[in-house]
Amino acid sequence: MRPVRPPLIRSAVGLALVAAGPWFFLASDAVARQGDQPRLPPGETDAFINRQRFIEQQARQALDREVPTADRFSLDVGGWWDAYIMMFDDGVNSSRTQRQTNLRVYGALSLDRGIHTGYVRMKMGWTDWNRGDSYTPNEDDFEGPNLERGWYELDLRKAAQYYGNRELPFDLKFRIGRDFVQTGTGYGVALPLDHVALIGEWAKFETTFIAGKTPDSTENIDRSRPVADSSNRNFFILQERYKGFEKHEPFFYWAYQSDHTSEDPLDLLQNYQYDSQYFGFGSTGEIVKNLRYSTEWIIERGTSYGDRRFLHTDEIKAWAFDQMLEYFIEHPTQPKLVFEYMFASGDPDRLGSPTNAVGGNRRDHVDNSFVGFGYRDTGLALAPRLSNIHVWRAGGSFRPFPDIKEVKNLELGTDWFLFAKNRSRAAISDPLADQQSGYVGWEMDYYANYRITSDVSWTIRFGSFFPGDAFSDQTTRTFALTGVTWSF
């Protein structure tokens, strides 16, 4: 028996709010870890990386600026600053605290009625951990300025019309640079790439071809690999969308990625190369009024290396599925209900990790574990990677004060998650799930988003994960985040 520590009162407040106003206090009933415990792999965990992706997704969806359009010439400059504080229990340390702030500045240019468009965004960031809380020896880190986005696009149809007085029977755009790339609904591939792209549309069919590579700073999907904070992967993507239906947009894509990431230092007895192909199909749209859906199926093929293998590859045979429903209720408080089911196949021989080479496939040469490059919200406290897992999500949100001017833009919401393994004896991305049981656990998350002014917004999120039989440690895990964003 480990002694239970008293409830820990945690304060969670955005850095800007510290100077400006009241502190917000959150209570946690987590238990202190003592004695012999499972150890996390060195470096940042999958859950921590997924939470960072959550923050990046929030910024991208809410604040990415569209390139301006104008008759002849348009230039737009601006940026935004955000600050967050995160306090969480990862199952090894009962309390970790991280402060994070970022400054982004951008410039967007449009010439000749949108024939030429360009966008550049630079990012600088500072991260600070409480003493002893960091996953690495570096507890304070300043990054940047780095190029986060930067691309040029040429509209060939507009160019033919404007410069040559010719009307092409199809749309065709050429883009080159660093930008966010997504296939389908983003379940298989959703990440920034340095790439070239051709986007054409004819007879309601939109065809996209992309050839690119990951920026060197991209986190590697294999956390056991030497230099796991770097990735060198080439992507080739061909995607087809049909836009001829009024309320549905089906799609199909093929994505191939080849792994060229080097090892430093070289591991002679373990090969980490992971080359994969993704065949995805699905659709987005509206079933009936106010009931929207998205669905995506993915078949993964390719080659990987199993645990302690460096001469012979394994054959990847994996698949994944996602189905989401959103129902919008016509009411002044704008209530919304969300239901989602996520699935990613697992391999019963992957007893140490569903994604890493070390601890990966062992007994045979068929790897059934799905490893993708996409993103989904899988909760705040557990935040598992989509591999060897079933996830059921149910949530909702509303604006409680639509008639009060000062708080009409306050949104309250919740998400509830249920987790189970696809293969009960195999691992999930959390190494502390050390029991061969299919029941991973459940989680409840709560959040508030408040747009204070047109330029200032604030968010607070709190989640609790309740471990199931897959964990020998049944201690509840908590996660708290709050932050402020100022755009200019």
N, C-alpha and C positions, 0 to 999 in steps of 0.2 A: 504494500500500500504506500502510495506517495501522499504526503500531507497536502491538503488543499490550502492554497494561499487565500487570504482575504480578497474580496472584490477589489479590483484595481480601478481607480477613477482615472479615466484618460481624457485629456483635453484634445480636441481636434478642431483646428481653426486655420483658415487660409492666412498666409503671411501678411497680406494686406490688411486683413481684419484685426490682426494683433495690434497694429498701430491705430486702427480706426475705431474699434468698438469692443463689444463683449466677447468673452470666451464661451465656447460651447463645450459642455462636459458630457462624456460618454462613459458608461460603466461597463466593465468586462468581468465575467465570472470564470475566466480561463484558469487552469490549474498550472502551477509551476512545474517545469520538467526537471526531474532529478534522476540520478542513477544511470543505469545503462540504457541508452536510447538509440534508435536507428539514426544513422547520420545521413544528412543530405549530401549530395554530391557537391564538390567545391564550385563556387561561383553562384550566379543568380539562378533561381529555380524556375521551372516552367510556369508555376502560378504567378511568381513575381513578374515574369516577362509578359504573361497574359494580361496582368493588371496594367502594365505600361502600355500595352497595345490598346486597352480599353480607353485610357486617357488620350492616346493619339487618335483613336477613332472618334471620340467625342469632339476633339478639336477639328478634325478633318470634316466631319459631317456638319458641324455648326458654324465653322468660321472660315473654311476655304473660300476664297473669293473667286468669283467667275471673272474671266477676262472681259473687259468692257467692250461694248460695240458702239460704233460711231460712223458717221458718214464718211469721214476721211482719216481722221487721226484722233486717238484718245490715249491718254496716259493716266494711270491710276496708281497711287502709292499709298501705303499704309502699313498696318501691322497689328499685333496684339501681344499682350503680356499676360501670363497666367502663373499662378502660384498654388501649390497643393501641399498638404501635409497628410501623410498616411501613417496609421498606427494599426499593427496587425500581429496576429499570432500565427506562425507558420507550422506549428507542431513540434518544433525543436526549441526555439526561443519563445517564451510566453509573451514577450512584448518586443516588437521592433518599431522604430520610429524613423521615418524618412521625410525630409522636406525637399521639395522640388520646385524650381521656378524656371520659366522659359520665356525668351523674348524672340518673336518672329517679326521680320520686316519683309515686305514684298513690293514688287513693282510689276504692273501689268500694262502691256502695250498692244494697241490695235491700229493697223494701218490699212488704208485703201478699202474702207468699208468692210473690214473683217477678213480681207484676203490674207493678211499677215497678222498673226497674233503671237504673243509671247508672254511668258510669266516666269518670274524669278522670286524665290523666297529663301531667305537665310534664317538660320536658327542658332541661338546661343542659349546654353542651359547651365544651371548650377544645381548640384545635388548634394545634400548634407544628411548624414546619418548621425543618430545618437552614438556615443562611444560604445563600441562592441557590437553594434547592431548590423553593420554592413556585411554582405556576403563575401566581400573581398577585403584585403588590408587597406584599401583606399576608402576612407570615410567621408572625404570631401572632394568633389570633382567639379571642375569647370570645363565645359565642352564648347567648342566653336570659336568663331562663327563657322558653321558648316552649311553647305548647299542642301536644303531639304527638298525643294522643287525647283526645276529650271527647264523650260522647254520652249520650242518654237513650232508653230503649226502653220501650214500653207493650205488654203482652201483652193483646190485646183478648179473646181466648177466656177467659183466666183472669179478666179483669175482669168479663165477663158472668156467669161462674159465681159469683164471689165477691161481687160487689155486687148483681147482679140475679137470682141463682139460676136462670140460664138456661144451657143447654148448646148452644153453637154446633156445627154439623156440620163445621167447618173451623177450622184454626189461622190466626191473623192477628196479625202484630206490626207495630208502627210504630216506626221509629227515626229520630232526627235528631241530627246532630252531625258530628264529624270522626272517621273511622275508616278502617281498611284495607279496600279493596274489591278483590275478585278475581272475574273471570269464568272459568268452566271450570276448567282446571288452572293458570291464571295466565299462560298464554303470550301472550295478547292484551292483557289489562288486569290489572294488579296494582299498585296504588298507593293512598296515602291520599287521600281526598276529603272535602270538606265537603259533606254530602249529606242528603237525606231518603230513606227506604227503606220499602217495604211488602213484607213477606215472608208469603206465605200458603201453606198446604198443604191439599190436599183430594184424596181418592182416590189417595194416593201421589204426586201431582204437587205439587212445590214451585215456586211462582212468585215471582220477585223482581223488583221494579221499583225503580230507583234514579235519582234526578236530583241531580246535584252538580257541583262545580267543584274544580279543583286549588287547594290552598293557594298563596298568592303566592310562597312560598319554593321551590316545586317547580322542579327543574332542567328547562330546556327541552330537548326532543328535538333541536331545531335549534341546534347549537353555533355556527353562523355568525351567528345572529341577535343584534342589539343587545340587551343585558341578557339574556344567555343563562342567568343564574342565577335567572330569574323566569319564571313561566308562568301564564297565565289561560285555562284551557280548561274548557268545560262538557261534562259527560258525561250521557248518557241511556242506561240499560241495562235490558234486559228479558231475563230468564234463566229457563229452564225445566229442572227436574231431575225425573227419574222415580225414585222410591225403592221401587218394587214388586218389584224383583228381589232375590234373596237376596245375590248376590255381584257385582252390576254396578249402576252408577249412571250411565246415559246423561244427557247434557245438550245443550241448545241455547241460544244466546244471540245477541242483537243489541245492539251497542254503537255509539253515535254520539257523536263528539266534535267540537265546534266551537271554533275557535281565535279567542280575543279578546285575545291578548297584544299589547300595544302596543310600538312601537319607540322607543327612546330612546338615541341621537338618531334622528330620522326618516331613512330611506333612501328617497329619491325614485325611484331607478331599480331597486329590488329589492323585491318583495313576498314576505313570508315566511309568509303564512297557509297553514295545513295543516288541512283539514277532512276527516275520514275516518269510515268506517263499517266495522264488523267483524261478519261473520256466522260464528259459531263453532259447532262441534258436535264431540262426542267422548264419551268414557266413562272411568270409573275402576272398578277392581274387582280380582277375583282369578280367574285363568284356571284354575289347579289349586291344590291346597294349597301354600301358601308362595310361589306365583308371582303377584305383583301387577303390575298394569299401569296405565298412564294414556296416553290418546291424545287429540289435539286437532288439528282441521283448522280453518283460518281463511281466509276470503275477504275481502279488503280492497277497498273502493271509496271514492270521494270525489274531492276536487280538491286540487291542490297548485300551487305556482309553481316553474318551472324556473330555471336559472341566468340572471341578468340579465333576468328577466321581471317585469313589474309591471302589465300590462294584461290578459293572457289566462292563464287557468289551464290546467293539465294535468289529464287524467283519470287517476285512480289505478286500476290494475288489477293487484293483487298478491295473493299468497297465502303461507301458511306452514303448517308441519306439525310435530308433535312426537310421538314415540313413546318411552315409557320402560317398561322391565321391571326389576323388583326380585325377587330370589330369596333367601329366608331359609332358611338351612341349620340344621336342628335339631341343635345341638351346644352344649355349655356355653360355648364361646367366642363364640357368637352371630355367626357369619360371615354377611355379606350381600354379594351380587353385584348390580351395577347396570349396565344397558346402556341407552343413550339415543341417539336420532337426532333432531337438530334441523335444520329447514330454514326459510329465509326467502328469498323471491324477490328478484332484483335486476334492475336496468335497465342495458342495455349503454351507454346514453348518459349515465349518471351516472359521469363519469370522475374527479370530484373528491371526491364524498362520496355515500354511499348514503342519507343522511337529511337533509342540509342543503339549503337553497335555494341558497346560494352554492356553486358547484361541482356543482350537481345536474343534473337532466334538461336536455338541450340541443337535440338535433336534431328531435325530434318533440314531440307534445303528449299522449303516453301515458306515464305513470309506472308502471313495473312493479316498483318497489322497495318491499318491505314495510317499514313503519315502525309498530311497535306500542308499547304502553305496559305490556307485561308484563315478566316476569323469568324467567331461567334461569341456572344456574351454567354459565358458558362458560370456566371456568379462571381462574387468578389472574394469570398473567404477561401473556398477550395480552388476555384479557377483552374479546372483540369484542362489539359490539351485534348483535342478531339481525336482520341485513339483508344481502342478497346473499351468503348463506353456507350451507354445509353444515357441521354439527358432529357428529362421532361421538364418543361418550363411553363408556368402559368403566372400571369401578372396583369397589372392594370395601373392606370394613372388618371388623374383628373385635376382640374383647376378649381379649387374650392371657393374662390372669391371673385367671380367674373364681373361683379358689379361694383367692386371697390377699386378705384383707379390705382391706388398705391400698391396693391398686391394682386391685381388681376392676372399678372404674368407669373404667379407662383404655381408650380406644378408639384403635386405629391404623387408618389407611386410606390409600388412594391413588385418584387419578382420572387417566386418560390420555385425551387429546383429539387428534383429527385434524381439521384445518380445510381447507376448500376453498371457492372461490367458486362461486356459481351462474352468474354471468356473468364469464368470465375477464378481459375487457378493462375491466370496471367496478371501481369502488372498493369497499373495505370500510371499516369505521369507523376503522381505523388508517391515518392518512395516509402512513405510511412504507412501506406496501405499494404501491410505486410502479411495479411491473412488471405488464404485462398477461399474467399467468399465473394459471391456476386453482389451483395448489397453494400454499396459504397457509403450511402448516407443521404441527408437532405439539407437544404439550406434555405434561409429566408433573408432577403435583402429589402431594404427600405431606402428611399431617396427623396430629396427635395431639390428642385431646380427653380431658381428665381432670377428672372431678368429684371434687375433693379432699374436700369435705364437702358437706352438703346445701345450703349457702349459697355455697360458693366453687368456681368452676370455672376451668380454664386451658386454653388452646388454643395450638397452634403449627402454622403452615402454611408450606410451601415449594414454589415452583413454578418450572419452567424451560421457556421456550418456545424452540423451535428453528425459525427461519424457513425457509420454502420458497422456491420460485422467484419468488413474488410480491414478494419483498423483495430489493432490490439489496444491502442491508446484511445479511449473513448472521450477524451476531453474536448469540450466545445471550443471551436476556433472562432475568433472574431476579427473583423476588419472594419476600419473606419477611415473615411476620406472626406476632406472638405477643401474647397479652393475657390478662388475668385479669378475671373477673366476680364481684362479691360482691352477693348479693341479701339484702334485709332486710325 
